Every structure is written in structure tokens, then in C-alpha cells.
Amino acid sequence: MTATAFTRTAGKPDSARPRDRLTTGAGCVVALFVLLAVFGPLITPHDPNAVDPLGINAGPSTAHLLGTDDTGRDLLSRLIAGTRPSLAAPAAVIAVSTVLGTLLALAAAWFGGRLDRLVSGALDVVFGFPGLITAVLVAAVFGAGLTAPVVALAIAYLPLITRVVRAAAIKERDLPYVSALQLLGAPTARIWLRHLLPNLLPLVLVQATIGFGYALLDVAAISFLGLGSQPPDPEWGLMVSNGAPSILAGQPQQSLYAGLAILVVVVAVNLLGTGLSRRLLGEDT
């Protein structure tokens, strides 16, 4: 541990400790759902798509811990199995938008001039179209499914990451060590990969973490509208939609449990992003 790190740790106020514990707890929750996404289909107590006409909208029991849905399918199994598609789609949105946005930001900040103006103008145009509405329109044109909405959302999320990283990259580019590397004849690719990107990585990580929660809500909304995942896929947004008619009949469990799963993940990811921002970027929020 360096002297600076030791000083920061030793001088940390007591008020920061509960926030650190909150960040750790949020990270544990996110890690749990990631494990469910990876291993969920292997540990479901029942076949998530097995229909039981005699057990429609059954309450919790030893056979079905969370009850069943409107077709008699085990809700716990569907929630567990639905973790993978529910998290994979927003993860793809953030992965694509983060990689492309970071590259665009570095190129615009490094070369400046006409390229910077072109990138900024294009981002202003993209930013003018709401991501969710764009994804809905794309799904309506190309048909239901998650592929087209994921691509549309990834493009819509580009300005969010590119603008932030570009501003930081411009500051980093103007630092003396970059000029020294250029005078020494270091290749541009080497400066990017070994110096600029590592220094910008904490900011990129924070932006990607926070953006994931919004992407999860958008993907769930698309599935809720019937333009994303299709039955009988156990996807959380689709489960909320399928369970909506049963709410008026006093059987809210399908929509309730799926909605709670979405809420828990979004809150945990936002808390984790806030904690990472405070730890990695030194932002006391």
C-alpha cells in the first residue's frame, strides 16, 4: 500500500463507512444475479416452460415455493431461468455502446478538428431520438425479437458514454506526458492502449455500470410491449406483461415477482455505480 493510499484509508470519515458497506452489498447482489444468469438454467427446481393446467395461479407451496403463473408454470424456475436473457440483452447494449463510444471519444479528442465536429454533430442527432421509442420503431419494422432493439438501443446510448469520455480524453491528451511520448516517436496506438485507455478506464467503467440499469429498464419495457422476447421465453419484462391480466383477478404474483427482480437489479446497479464513482473517480456523491 502506497503512502497516499494509506493516508486516504486512515483519514476516511466514519460517515463514508456505511456508504462503503452499501456499495459492497450492492456489488454482492449484482454478483448473485450474474451467477444466476450463468448457472440459473442448471439449478431451476422445475422446467420453466412446463405447463400444468390444474395448477394455474396457484399460491406458494412446497412444490412451488413462489406459486405458479397463469398457465401453471413454476414462477421460481421462470424467474431464475429468466435472469440470463433479462441481463444479457442490456449487457450487450452497454458493451457495444461502451466500446464504440470510447473509440469515438478517443478519436475525436485525439485528432480534433473536422473529425471532432463531425462526431459531435452526429451524436447531437442521435441524442435527439429517445432510445426507447427508437427501439420500438425498429422492432416494429424488423419484427419482434431482441436483436433489432438491442442494436437500436446501443446506438441510442452512444452519446451518453462518448460525450463524457471525450471530455476526459481531451484533458488527458493535453497533459505533458502525452506530448513527451509523441516527441519520443511513440506510435498513436501504443499511446492509446498503454496510457490513455488505462487512465480513462475508471470513468468508462462507472458510466457503463450506471448505464446498465437504464438499459435493463428499456429492454424490459420493450418486452413488456410484446416487441422483445416472445412466449414462452422466461424474460422478466415479458413475465410482467403476461401477468398483468391476472392482477385484476387478485393474482399479481407473476408480475410482482418479475417486477421486483427488475427493481432489485436496477437499484443495486445504480448503488454500485455511485460507489464506484466515489471510489475510482473521487466523487463524493
N, C-alpha and C positions, 0 to 999 in steps of 0.2 A: 504493500500500500504506500503510495506516494505521500509526501508531507501535505500536499494540497488536499488530497482525498481524505487524509486523517483529520485535517482541520475542519473540513466540511462535515464529516461524520460526527466529530466531537462537538461541534458547535451547532448541531441541528436542534432547533427548538422542540420542546415537548409537544407543541401543537401539530408538528409535522408527523409525529409518530402514528396517530390514528389514521392520517391520510395514507401513510405508507402501508399500514395494515389493510386499509380499504383497497389499495391498489393490488396488494398481494392476494387478497381474497378474490378480487375481480379476475386476476390472472388465473387463479385456480379454477374458477367457474368456467372461464374460456377454455382452459386446458381440458376440463372434464368433457365439455361438448365436442371438442376436437377429437378426443378419444372415442366418444360415442359415434362421431362421424366415420371414424376409421374402422372401429370394431363393432359398431352397432348391429349390423345385419347378422353377426355371429352370435349375439347374446340375446336376441329377442325371444321372449318366452313362447310366442306363437308365430305362426305365419302371418305377417302383417296384412296380407290380402285374402286370408281365409274367411269366407262369409258364413255366418251362422244365422239363418232366417228365424230360428227360435230364440235368439238372444239379442234382438235388436234393442239398442239403447238401454242395455242392462246396467245396473249400478255396480259399484265396486264389489268384488267378491274374491274368494281365494283363487278362483280360476282366472279371473280378470281383475287385476288389482286396481285399475282405473276405470273399469267398466268397458262397454263396447259402444260402437258408433251406430249410425242409422242403418247399417247393413249387417250388424253383428260382428264386426271385426274388432279385435283386441286393440284398445286405444294405446296401452303402454307399448306394445310392439310397434304400432304405427308411429308413435312419437319417436321411439328410438331409431327405427329404420328411416324415418323422415329427416333425421339430423343431417345425414350425408347430402342429399340433394338440396336441403334448405340452406346449408352453409357453403356448398361447393359453388353454386351459381354466383352469390355475391363475392366469394373469394376470387372467382375468375374475373368478375368485373373489376375488382380492385387491382388484381395482378396485372391485367392488360393496361388499365389506365395509369397505374403507377410506373410501369416500365416505359411505356410510350411517353407519358408526361415528363418523366425525369430526363429522358433523352432529348425531348424537345426543349426542355428548360435549359439543359446544358448547352445545346447547340445555339439557342437564341442568346444566352448570356455570353458565350464564348466568342461567337462571330459578330454579334450585334448588327447594326446597320439594317440593311434591307431584310435580311432573314429575321431579325428580331421583330421588325414591324410586321412582316408577313405572318409570323407565328402569333403575335399579339392580336392582329386583326382577325385571324381565323378563330382564335379562342373566344374573342368577343362575340362572333357569330354563333359559335356552338353554345356559349353560355346563355344566349338569348332564348334557347329552346329548352323548356323544362324536361329533365331527363325521363321522368315517369311517363309524361304524355308522349314523348318521342318513342319510348319503348312500346307503348300501347299501339301507336300508329304503325310501327314497324311490324309488330306481331299481327296486327290486323291485315297487313299487306302480304306478309310472307307465311302466315298461318301460325296456329298455336304451337307452343313449344318454347323452351328457354333459350335456344341458340340465338335467334334474332334479337330478343330483348337484352340478352347479356351483351351482345356486340353494341347495341344502341346505347345501353347504359354506360359501357366502358368509354365510348366516345363522349357521352354527356359528362362524364366525371373527369375528363382530361383537363379542363380549365382549372378545376379545384386544386389539383396537385401541381400542374405546370406553373401557375402563377406564383405559388408560394416558393417552390424550388427555384424558379428563375430569379426571384428577388434575392434569395440567399446565394445563388450561384454567382450573381453579378458582384456581390460583396466579396465572395471568396476569390473570384478572378482578379480583383483589384489588389489583393494582398501581395506584399513584396516577394514572398517565396515563389509565387507563380511566375512573376517576371524573371526571377533568378533562374528558374528551371528552363524558361524559354531561351534565355541568354546562353545557357549551357547546351542548348540544342536538344532538349528532351522532346520526344515526339508527343503530339497532341493526345493521342490515345493513351499514352503512358501517364500523362498528367491527369487525364480524366479518371483513369481506372485506379491509380495508386494514390491520388491526392484529393481531387475534387469529390469524387463519389464517396470515399470513406468519411470525409468531413461533412458531407451532406446527408449521409445515411441516417443519422438520428432523426433529422427533420422528416425525411421520406417515410421512415417507419412510423412516426407519430401520425402523419397525415393519412397513411394507409390504414392504420388501426382505427382512427376516428371515422374515416370514410366507409369502413366495412359495415358499421352499424346502419348507416343510411342506405347502403346498397342492399342490405338484408331486408329492410323495410320496403324498398322499391320492388325487389324480386317477389316478396310475399304479396304485395299489392297486385302485381301482375298475375300471379297465380290465383289470387282471390277473384280477380275479374274473369278468370277462365281462359286467359291467354298464355299462361305459362305451363306448368306441369299439368298433365291430364290424368283423370282417373284411370286406373286405381292407384296411381303413384302416391306414396305416403309423404307428401310435402306439406309443410306447416301452413303455408298460405292457402293451399288447396283444402286442407282439413278445416280451416276456419270457414271457408266458403261452403263446404259440404255440410258443416254442422249448423249453419245459420238457420235453415228452416226448422230445425228441431228446438231452437231456443224458445220460440213462442209456445211450443208444446211442453215446456218445462224440462227439457233435456239439453242443457247447454254444455255438457262435458266435452264434446269433441271440439267445439270452437274455443271453449275456455282453456283447455289444456294446451292446445296448439298456440293460442294467443299468448298464454303465459310463457311458453317456451321462447317465442319470439321476443317478448318483453325482457325476459331474464338475460338473453344473449345480448340484446341491444344495450341494456343498461350496463352489463358487465364490460362490454367492449368500450363503451364511452368512458367508464371509470378507469379502465386500463389505459386508454389513450390519454386521458387527463393526467394520470400518474406518470406515464412515460414522458409526457411533455414537461412535467415538473422535474423529473429526474435527469432526462437526457438533454433538455434544452434550457434548464434552469428557470422555467417559467413558473412563478408562484401563483397558480390559479386556484 
